[in-house]
């Protein structure tokens, strides 16, 4: 089988870090983020060092320039040793320092262009993205299809970050459009919720709403409550048939807002009930927007709330950046979003029932200000959000709940197990005698430092959620379990927020 390299390349420095020729044809692309505004030359120098033990086929630097470090005929070390990286072209992308793993528009535009070029040269007409891990790894693409794969799913890595993960459906659709491949079913589909419990649906979509809040500034808890109320946990007719989870009609007041992800054409027609001011109901037939995936539905909903106007004034002024979910719900109702007279009460009840504030950005980041409520969560494990029995501001109450049920533990707002007390040192299997070993990180904002201790300088990078390799353990200030040196060479992390796997 023959391989050709991209003509978009502006800098070449081939790395010795690769596993030789592929044994499978290319049918996957793995976009990946490197924290920091690197240059094509700097990335090439980094990959060229044998001690780095990493590489990628391509890189896109902060100015949108493409570098090549491993020819497409060879398998890079950006992925792993399993079958998937025999099939994937890997791309490292520079990210802004203002928010880890967020690309600037030049980098993202070049990523679209490079993915399009890779697909075209390999005879592909569609680029697909499946948010479901098993489907992504096990799907066998047709001869004209390419798949986006996620680094952390098959290589035990912690990235791409939340920003890129939330944009993969958009990336797939834009590349497919450039290839002339028509519509795809990339992204999360509401049909995936059909046989899930309510708790399972919430656990599945939570990260999408957190990512949306980071982009839109609208509380994830409020948007999730609307999703639950408007779509019945994604199981309504409109959600199942049209991926429309917010009752967004074809024609809406202030219909000229920017940032809409609806294609402007696709609709689903059905009957719906509206409530009058006097409490009476009337049934009408209406056209509703039809979306390619749930991510588009969420993004369009937020774009509408931010941009819809009543005359010259924003209909939902004050919603962006609002930290009080009760106030945010009232802004949405008063702006005319829903006709139900009890809409605010319903949203607030849903938020309380499922403790949806756990998905708000401040909560996910562990709290960055004194006004942020910090919760102790009772779960079987930090990763198993669906098992959560409750969230408590008082540790004693959380402990009492955990004691009632076998197999439950208490975690703080950073994902650290605080009850029952985790055995330290050798009992955790995280000492120098155990090196190298793998640890799982369950929080997105774990700092990487240049040395072992909080008294050393932060690198400005975060681990993200995922599995990492530790080469060395040292005692240091600010950590009970010690500090672990990362195999990637990025620096040191506190083992207090890790679990041996």
N, C-alpha and C positions, 0 to 999 in steps of 0.2 A: 504494500500500500504506500502511496506517495504522500508527502506532506509539503506544504508551502508555508512560508512565513508571511506575516502581514506587511504590506507596503506602507503602513502608517508609522512604522518605526523610525524614530529620529536619533536614537542612541543605542549602540550595541556594546555590551561587555558580557561575553558568555561566561557563565559560572561553571566551575568544576563540580558543583553540588547538584548532581542529577543522577537518575537511576538508569540511564541508557535508553535504548529505543523502546517505543511502545509496542505492545503486542495486540492492541485493540484500536479500531478506528475511533476517531474523535467524535463523540456525540454529547459531550457535557462541557459547560463552562463554569469555572469556579471563581467568581469575583471575591476579592478579599481586601480588607482595609488594613493599612499600616498607620498607626497613630502618629501624626506629625506631618508637617508640610515638607516632605522630602523632595529631592531633585532626582531626575533620571540617572544622573551620574552617581549621586550618593547611594541610591538604591543598588546600582550596579556594583559599586565598591563593597557594599555590605554583603551582597550575595556571593561575591568573588572570594571572600575569606572562607577557608575550610572550617574554621572554628564556628562560623555562623550556623552551619548545619541546616540551612534553609535556602530556598530559591523559588522563583516563579518563572513561568514562560515570559510573561510581559509585566510591565509596571507602568502606571500613569502618574506622572509627578504633579506637583501643585499647580503648574502652569498648563497642564493638559498635554504634556509631551509624552510620547510612548517610548519606553525603553524595552529592549529584548535581552533576556538573561539566560534563557534556555530555549533552544529551537523547538518548534512544535513537534518535530519528530521524536524528541526525547521527553521523558517524564520528569517533571520538576519535583523538588522536595517541599513544595508549598502544601502538599496534601499528605498522603499516607502510603503505606505499602499495599493497600488492598486493591481490588479490581477497579474501583471507581476512579482512582487517579491514573490508571492506564488509559482512561477514556476522556480525561478532562484537560482543557487548556486553562491554566491558572493565571490570574491577573491581580497584582497588588496595586491598590489605589491609595494615593495620598489623601489624608483627611485633615480638616481644620483643627487647630489646637483649641478653638473656642468650645467645641463639643466633640468628645472622642468619637471617631469613626463617622463624622459627618463630612461629606465631600462638598467642595465648592462646585458651582455650576459648570465651570470649565472641565473639571475632572469628570463629573457625571456625564456631560455631553460627549466627552471623548470615550468614556466607557461604552455608551450606546453605540458610537461609531465603530469601536474596535470589536464589540460583540457582533455587530452586523457583518463586519468584514470576515470574522472567523466563521460565522454561519454560512456566508455566501461561498467562501472558498472550499468549504466542506460539503457543499451541495444541500444545505438546509434552507427551508422556507419558513420555518417557525421556531421560535425560542419559547419554551414552556417553563413555567415556574409553579411548583407544587409546594404549598406551605406545609403539607403533611409529610413528615420525615420519611415514613415507610414507603409512601407512594413515590417520593422523589428518588429514593435509593433503589427501589425495586422496579420502577417503571421502565419497560423496554421501549425506547422511542422508535417511531416509524422511520423509514429511510430519509424522510425530509424534515425530521424534527431534531432539535437540539434542546437539552435540558440545562437549567441553572441548578447547580448543586451548592449546598451550604457547607463551608469548610468544617464547621464544628460537628456536623452530623456524621461524617465518615473519617475524620482525622483527629477526633478528640481535642479540638481546638476551641478557643473561646470567642471566635469572631466569625462572620462579620458582625459589626455592632448593630444596635437596634435601628439606627437610621437607615443603614443599607438594607437590613432585613425587611424593613417596612416598604422599601422602594423596589424590591425585586419583581413584584407583579407589574409595576409601572415599566421597569426596564424590559421585561419580557414582551409586553404589549408594544412598546415603541420600536424595539428591534424587529418584531414580527411585522409591524406596519411598514417598516422600511424594506423588508424583504418581500412584501406583497403577499404574505401568507394568510391574510384574513384574520378572523377572530380566533382566539384561543381560550381555553378554559383555565389559564394560569391564575394563580392566586387561590386564596381560600374560598371554597364554595359552600353556600348555606346547606346544600344537600348533605354535607358531612355531618351536620348536627342531628339528622333525622333520628338516629338510634342512640343518641347520647342523653344522659341525664342533665338536668338543669345545671348541677354543679360542674359536670364535665364540660358543658358548653362554656361556662364562665371561665374555667381554667384554660380552655383552648383559645379564647379570643382576647383574654386580658392583655397580653403583650401588644396586640394590635392597637388597643385604645391608649395604652401608655405611650407607645410610639407616636400616635396621632397627637396626644397632648403636647409632646415635645416640639411638634411642628406647628400646631395651631394655637396652643395656649388655652384650650378648652379642657376643663377637668375631665379626666378619663372616667371617673366615677359617674358623672352626669351623662356623658355620652353612652356609657354602658347601660345605665338605667333606661335611657331612651331606647336603646337597642332591644333590651328585654321587654319593655312595655309595648313598643311598636310592632315587634316581630314575634313575640311569644318565644323568646330564646332562639330566634332564628328559624322557627318551625312554621311560621305563617305561610299562607299561600303565596303572598307577594315575595317573601324571602326565598322560599324554595324554588319558585318559578323565575324570579328576576334578580336574585341577590340584593333586593331592595329591602333593607332592614330598618328603615326610618320613615316609611310612608311618603317618600319624596315623589311628588307628582311631576308630570311632564312640564306643566306650566305653574310657576310659583311667583308670588309677588316679589318684586325686585329681582327679576330673572336675569340680570346682566352682571352678576358677581363674577369675580375672577377666580381662577383656580379650580373650576369644575372639572371633574373626571368623567362625567357622563359624555357619551359620544354624540349626543344631540339628536339621535335618530331612534334608538332602540326603546320600545315601550312595551308595557304589559297592561292590558285593559281589564278592569274588574269593578265589581260593585263595592261600595264602601259606605259606612254610616258617618254622618256629621251631626254634632250636637248644637242646637240653637241656644241662644242666650237664656231662654226660658226653661231650658232643661229638656225640651222635646228633641226627638231624633228624626232625621230624614235620610233616606237611602238614595245615593246617586251613583252613576257610572262614571268612572274617571280613568284617564291614562296615567300610568305611573312609570317612572324611569326604570330601565332595565340595565343592570351593570354586569360587567364581565366577571367580577369577583367581589368578595366582601370588602377588601381593602379599598376598592373604588367607591363603594357605598359609604364607607366611613369618611373617606377624604372629601367626597362631595357634600356630605351632610355638614362637615365642619366648615367647608368653604362657603356654604350657604349661610350658616349662622354668623360667620365673620363678615360677609359681604352684602347680604340682602339689605335693601333700603326701603324706607317708607318716605317717599319724596326725596329730600336731600339728606335725611338722617338715617343712620344705621338702625335697623329694626331691633338688633340685639346688642346695642351699645353697652359696654361694660362687661361683656361676657369673657372676652379674652383676658386671661390673667387673673380672673376672679378665683379666689381660693376657698370661698364659702359655697358648698354645694347647694345649700338651701337658697341662697341669694341667686346663684346661677340658674337654678330651676325656675325661679320666679321671673328672671329676665327672659328666659325662653318662652314661658307662658304669656307674659305681658306683651312680648313682641308679636304674638299672634301665631305661634307655631302650631298649637293644638286648640281644638274647640272644646275639649272636655273641661268641665268646671272644676274637676278635682285633679287636674294633671300634675300640679306641683306636689300634692300630697302623695300621689301614686309614685312619683319619681323618688321622693325622699324615703318612702317606705321600702322601696326596692334596694336603695343604697344601704339602708340600715340592715335589712335582712341578710344581705350577702357581704356586708362590710366592704363595699366596692371602693372605699377610699384607699384600700391597700394598693390599688392600681394607679393612684394618682402619682405624678412624678415626684413630689416631695416625699411621699411615703416610700416609694421605690428607691429613692436615693438615700434613705435612712434619715431624712430630716436635715434641713440646712439652716433652720432658724428656730428661735424660741417659740414661735407661734405654731409650730408643726406638732401635732399630737403623735407621740411615739407609742406603737402598739407592741405588746407581746402576743405572739400568735401560737395557738395550740394546734399542732399538726402531727401526722405520722413521720413526715420528713419535710424539710424546707421546700424541696422541689414539688411535693405533692400538695399543691394549693387546694385541690378539690377535697382533700380529707379534713380541711380546717374546721375545728369545732367552734372557734370564736377568737376574737381579738380583744385584748384587755390592756388598759392603761396601768393597772396595778398588778405587779408580778405575782403577788400572793394569790390573787384570783385566778390567774392563768395556771399556776401550779395546782390549785385545787381542782380545776377542770381536768388537767392532764392526769391527775391521780385517779379520777373516776373511770378512765378508760385505758385498757392495756395497749401498749405500743405507741402511746402519744408522748410528744415532747414539747417543750416551750422554746420558741425562738424569738430573739429580739428583732428590732426593726432592720438590722443589718444582715439577718439570716444566721446569726450565731446562736447555737444551741446553748441555752442558759439553765435548762432543767430537763431531766436529771443532769447533774454536773458531769461533764465529759472528762474521763480520765486523761491526765496529761502525759507527756513524755513517751516512754516506751509503750505504754498501754494504747496509745493512739497509732503506733507504728509510724511515727514521724520523727525519727532521729537520724543522725548521720549513718548509723549502722544499717538503716533501711534504704539508703540512697543507692540508685535512683528509684523514685516511686511516683505514682500518679496521685493527684489530689483533685477533688471536684470543688469548684468555686460557684457559689449559688447567689452571689450579689453582683450587680453590674458595675459597681463603682469602687472596687477594691484597688487602692493605690499601689503602684509599683514604685519602689524606692531604689536609690543607688547603693544602699547598704542595708545592713541588718539592724533596723531600729527606727523609731519615729523621730529620732534626732538626726537622721540622715535626710538628704535632699530627695524630694519627689521627682520622678522622671517626667511627670505630666501625662503619663499613660495609665490606663486602667486595664485590668485583666478581662473584663466582661465575664459572662457566665459560661462555664465550660470546664474541661478537664485539662490540666497542665502537668508537666513533668518537673519534679524537684530534684536537683543534683546535689544540694548541700543544705544543711540545717545549722543555724547559729542562734544562740540566745541574743536578745536585744531588747532595748527599751520599747514598751508599749505593746508587748505580745506575751501571753502566758505560755503558748505552745512553741514559741520560737519563730524564726524567720527562715523562709525557704528561697534558695537561689533558683531562678527559672532556667530551664534548659535552653530556651530561646535566646538567652543573653540579655533580655530586657531589664533584668534587675532582681530585686527581692520583694517578697510579699509576706504579709503576716499570716501564719498558719492558723490563727484563731478563727479565720473565716473560711477554712478549708476542711474537707472531709476526705480521708484516705480511701481510695477506691482500688 
